[in-house]
C-alpha cells in the first residue's frame, strides 16, 4: 500500500481543508498482523494547536456495541448464556417492557404486552423491538409525552432510555436500537462485574486495548479530542463543556451506569486491535479471546428474510437521515451490519461494519483480509464531509490493493 500513501495523505488534507470539511480525522487500515496504513490531519479542537494523532482519544459512541457483542459471545461460548434463551432469564426487568401500540387522540401512548419474549439473539440482531428516539419519530413522540407526565422531583432512572417501549413485537422486523444496552446488562449479571471491569478482564486486556474504557485516565484525557457540531449554515464549532477538564484534574470516576450500546472512549490504534482480532478469528496478543467458529457465527447474517436498512432524522441536532451502502442488500450479525453483496470498488460480500454517532466508521473485510477505521468527532451523524471522506478513503484503499 506504500505507493498510495501520498494519495491517502492528500485525501486527509482535503477532508480537513476543503470548504465544509471536518476539524480533524484519524484513519487506518489493518490486516490480521498489523497496520497497513495510518494517517491523520487537522486538530483535536478547532482554535487550539493540538494536532490529531494516532493515539488521540475519541468518544466511541456505538463503536461500543461490537465490543459488548464480543463480550456476550464469550459467555455464549462458555455455555453460560444461550442465544435463544429469554433475556428475562438474566435481566428479569426486561419482561416489564411493553410495545407502543399507537397514541390516543390526546397524545397519550397506548402500550400492550409483547406477543413473545425478547431473546438474547433478538438483542444482538436488533430485532427485539427497541429503537432510538433520535432515529424514530414515534419513539421521540413517546419520550416527549411521558416526559411531560413525569413528576419533577423524581430521581432520574439511569436505565430509563432502555426500558422501552418496544416499537414492534420481538422478531418481527429490524430496527437499530438500545437492545445492546440490555446485552451489556446480561454480561454484568452473568459475570458479576461492572461492564467496564468485565471488558478489561476478559476482552480489552488480552487485546492490549489499554486506551479503551468508560472513564478516561489522566493520560487519555490529555489526548482527548473535542466534539464539534455542524450548524445548518455549514459552520463547524467546538461543543462547549465537552472536554473542559485538564490533565491536572482528578481522574474522572467511572460512570454510574456503563451502557453496552455506547459510552466507551477509545483510540484508532486501540480499535484496530479489535478489528485485527476479528480478522484473526479470535486470536489476540494476550491469548485467544474467541474461538474461530464463534467469530464465524458473529459474521453470519442472522436476519433470514429481513434486511437491515437506513434511519430517519427524528432529532436533526444529532443525526442526518441516511443509509449505509444504499442499493446493497444488508443483513445483520452478532453484532455487525453485513454487506450481503460485493460493494463495487470497496469491500467484499460478507464484510462487517458499523459506526458511532460522532461520525466514526469501521469495516472488516474478512474475504480480503483487511479492516479499516475512520474517526472524527462531529455531530450530527452521517455528516456529508466525514462520511463522504470515509467512503473515499475506503475506495482509495481498495484501489491501492488492486494496483
Phi, psi and omega in degrees: 000001184298326183294342184258359185304316182298318180295320179293318178296321176297324179296315178302313182298322179296317182298327180276320190267339182294154175303132182076021182280198182247156181295318182199154181214146171228135183213156179201163173231136180227153165249190186290343184260338182163184184292139172259330178199148173208145180202160180218161172200154175083197187234163178286332180213129177303135179086358178241155188277344187296121182282156168296140178225168180296335180257017173300136182271130185240145169286118191279337184050233188283001167297343175298328189299318181296325178292318176299318179300316179296320179297321178290323180292335172299321179287325174297315178303319181279001179063030174265346176220143174243136186300327184262010171289147170299135178300332180296344176293337182250325179229084188304333183294344179292337181290347177276351182290139181243164180268133174285117186247034178105190183227143174288171183299334179271006178091359180290128180293143173258130182235149177215161177292149174291153183281346178209158180291153172278126178262168176300319179299318177306317182297314184288332182269358183060039174242015181283344181109352180282154178219194174232135181292343177273351175254334189241121184293322180294320180290323176295319178298320178298313181298321179293320180294317182286330178295324179295333184261012181268133177294130186302328185270008177288133178293128181302140178271117182295344179256009187303323186291346180251002184277010175106193006279171170282150179267347179194171179289142182306132178091350186284325180200178179258133169209128181291130185195203191271013179302327181291336173297320175294322177300321176297322178292329175294317177302314180298317183295317184282320179285336186068031181224157167296153188299317180300322178292320178297317176303310185298315187286326191246348185224299186293321178299305177300331179279351182074025182267071184285343180259024178238114182193166181283328179242112181300140173288173177300317179298318179295319183297329178294343181247015187282130174278150179272143173285141178238164179226135173266120178280161180306332177290346184101346180292138177252130180228153175287139178284123179291143177082359185287317182219058183281343179292153178250161179302339181279346178294164173299150176297127182296146181287164172300145178297155180303320179230129175263118184266137179290341183269352181178170175117343178289152165253145182206179173235163177301318181295320178294313184294332176299329177297320178292316178301317180297322179299316178295317178299328183269011177068032175102354179284147179215160180304326181269014181114162182296131178255340176216150176283152179304322181292331176290317176299319177301318180295318178299330183266011180259134178298124181253009186270352184061236181279347177287163177224149171271151185217220186262201185211161178259168178253078177287339175227094184298344176289336183253332186207147164270156172290153180177184177201138174279142176051055179302140181088350178256131177294135184228134174252202177211141177249207185243073013219092178220154165284142184238126173283121182272358178223159170300142175259113186308127179074004184223224189287161181272161174304142182091356180291149181254151181194158163190197193206172174233150191303329181280025181066054169248142185218148172215159170219154178227109182255092184290332179292318180274337177089022179227158172223155182226155181224141177223123185232123168230172176230088190206133173243155359287166178297155180060041176299133184303320182289316182287309180294320177298322177295322177298314180300315180292324176301312179300317179299316180297323179297313182289329175297320178295318180295330181279344186275000000 
